[in-house]
């Protein structure tokens, strides 16, 4: 989608799934209750102030360090963002709450919705997504089907392919049977390239990814060229910390990011990351990936105090 301005309307790690491949680790607050975690006006006011800086971006993405459809005023948030910018508004979701008619209705004014579909039956659903109690695969699939029939925007589905979990030829053919029942515009094939929540999760082979792409007529995310990361913070170290709060980065991504900012002290910044007690470095598939140890920001502390 190009350069994205991310809007996160929920506290970190509030989700109705605890996916085995999640790059943010296991879900610490399992919930399927929709709430106005942060005041709608505060979010829109902050976005409006941000726009006064004339930032360059291609899309506004409602995303989360958890599941963004848990935000109870999602529809009003989408409408408010669209009043403030002509850029498209996208929502990245695990798709679990699409069984809820109110959620489907609230999403209808967005320009792009990107739901996940990592399973093809109840067994794989429980093994991979580990949903909150009360959510089953049938209701999630039927919700996605109903939404696809009503939604007028762009529906982009993403499937996370995991070795020995949902990557056999038979598995992919079962996905195809489901996708034939859904009206969508794009299909992305993903794999766990970053350190997952569970250490035993593995990437499928490149041959398997190609097989899935060919059968499902999808697009491999691994094959896409990325524009990289962006932060408006002028301090290089603070900029990296602000990014890895939401999206872990490996050593090559950090190096490229610093290079794009003409940083002259890259070695010192890596030393600071290694010494920073709030940052953990994980060696996964030969890549050193950096992410925050404690998923607590000032906003989440405020939320817990207010509660």
ABEGO torsion letter per residue (X at the ends): XEBBBBBBABBBGBBABBBAABAAEBBABBBABBBBABBAAAAAAAAAAAAAAGBBBABBBBBBABBAAABAAAAAAAAAAAAABABBBBBBBAGAAAABAAAAAAAAABABBBBBBABABAAAAAAAAGBBBGBBAAAAAAAAAAAAAABABBBBBBBBBBBGAAABAAAAAAAAAAAAABBBABBBBBBBABBBABAABBBBBAAAAAAAAAAAGBBBAAABBBAEBBBABABAAAAAAAAAAABBBBAAAAAAAAAAAGBAAAAAAAAAAAABAABBBBBBGGBBBBBBABBBBAAAAAAAAAX
